[in-house]
Amino acid sequence: MISEEHTKYLIGNYAPPTIEIVRGLGTKLWDSDGKEYLDFASGIAVTNIGHGHPAWIDRVTEQSTVLAHASNLYSIPEQVRLAKRLVERIGPGKVLFCNSGAEANEAMIKLSRLVAHQSEEPERLEILVAENAFHGRTMGALSATASSKYRKGFEPLLPGFRFATFNRAESFRETVTELSRAIMLESIQGEGGIHTASDEFLRDIENLCAEKKLLLLLDEVQAGIGRTGEFLGFQASGIRPSAVAMAKGLGGGFPLGALWVSEEFAETFQPGSHGTTFGGSPLACSAANAVLDVLETENLIEKTREHGSYFQSKLEELKTRFPSQVSEIRGRGLMLAIAMQNDPSPAIKAMREEGLLVVAAAGRALRLLPPLTVSRKELDEALAIIERVLSQS
């Protein structure tokens, strides 16, 4: 039951909630009435190692008794360790920490602007971004988001962004001007409806960036940290970006964002050029190191490939059986979507009532984002609920 004080004291920037979540363990959540749910939302791709993982709890608890915060005026061992591990997974470069995906994307936008102003062509400031993308709700990240749904009421936004068609390299080529400095993309558009960038498209964009001397900026906030069956979503394509923004699953539920910058641009930020009070705190980095430990010790990235392939094949079978309701199955790994023929809201409500939590996305999509620790049995339980709801619609 939702407390009356919820609407009394909280600003209404979210739709009124229908349930009150009070506890989680593994892939399960419980509401204040004691009802159990399969969590196939994962806090919108955040709890990649599930709720209450003992290794995560132990590490965060231990760190909280030692040092929670010190600020970036000092070197933080857990931060250094985490940066080293990210560089080893992504490639030669350096890491900047922050608190969220929007902040990571803001830092990536600032990187592009700094590169421009430090170059012999400071007028080349424009960033090309994809239509249907979502990069966050801060003013800079919002300016890189084309949808009027998010932009309305916040104009004027930051200038210097041009939009091209996702998965069409030729559209980006046609949009490039003499003022262009970078291309910014998601490897899988999450809020946009789980649209996956093809490997060919990403390689064509990499070639375009090399030809036109553009930075290649990748937003891996939702598709990162093992969710697609790779550590980062773009890695299946083999491309080498200039910078990568991460967050969501990185902290396993503790707020943390990161920006990896390639060697070529790793010295762009100099003392005083950017900063954060909370970003990369000892506690946040301990949480993230615990997430990486679990990914490695439990072989979750490989399991995600296997589970994702199985889950997607079963969803495709449901699409074949219910063509009047399901138009397409999209995604990769455990970042999947059922694209509905009509408004998905009734199906999402019915699944919730059946004990399965999922989340909507643009284009009538129903997102399925279970923890990477999900079992085959839990996938089958979710499939049974989805099948029941589709058969009753």
Secondary structure as GFF3:
##gff-version 3
##sequence-region A 1 393
A	DSSP	alpha_helix	4	9	.	.	.	ID=ss1
A	DSSP	beta_strand	21	25	.	.	.	ID=ss2
A	DSSP	beta_strand	28	31	.	.	.	ID=ss3
A	DSSP	beta_strand	36	39	.	.	.	ID=ss4
A	DSSP	alpha_helix	42	45	.	.	.	ID=ss5
A	DSSP	alpha_helix	54	66	.	.	.	ID=ss6
A	DSSP	alpha_helix	77	90	.	.	.	ID=ss7
A	DSSP	beta_strand	93	98	.	.	.	ID=ss8
A	DSSP	alpha_helix	101	117	.	.	.	ID=ss9
A	DSSP	beta_strand	126	130	.	.	.	ID=ss10
A	DSSP	alpha_helix	139	143	.	.	.	ID=ss11
A	DSSP	alpha_helix	148	151	.	.	.	ID=ss12
A	DSSP	beta_strand	161	164	.	.	.	ID=ss13
A	DSSP	alpha_helix	169	175	.	.	.	ID=ss14
A	DSSP	beta_strand	180	186	.	.	.	ID=ss15
A	DSSP	beta_strand	188	189	.	.	.	ID=ss16
A	DSSP	beta_strand	195	196	.	.	.	ID=ss17
A	DSSP	alpha_helix	199	212	.	.	.	ID=ss18
A	DSSP	beta_strand	215	219	.	.	.	ID=ss19
A	DSSP	three_ten_helix	233	237	.	.	.	ID=ss20
A	DSSP	beta_strand	243	246	.	.	.	ID=ss21
A	DSSP	three_ten_helix	248	250	.	.	.	ID=ss22
A	DSSP	beta_strand	257	262	.	.	.	ID=ss23
A	DSSP	three_ten_helix	263	265	.	.	.	ID=ss24
A	DSSP	alpha_helix	282	297	.	.	.	ID=ss25
A	DSSP	alpha_helix	300	321	.	.	.	ID=ss26
A	DSSP	beta_strand	326	332	.	.	.	ID=ss27
A	DSSP	beta_strand	335	340	.	.	.	ID=ss28
A	DSSP	alpha_helix	345	354	.	.	.	ID=ss29
A	DSSP	beta_strand	356	357	.	.	.	ID=ss30
A	DSSP	beta_strand	359	361	.	.	.	ID=ss31
A	DSSP	beta_strand	365	368	.	.	.	ID=ss32
A	DSSP	alpha_helix	376	392	.	.	.	ID=ss33
###
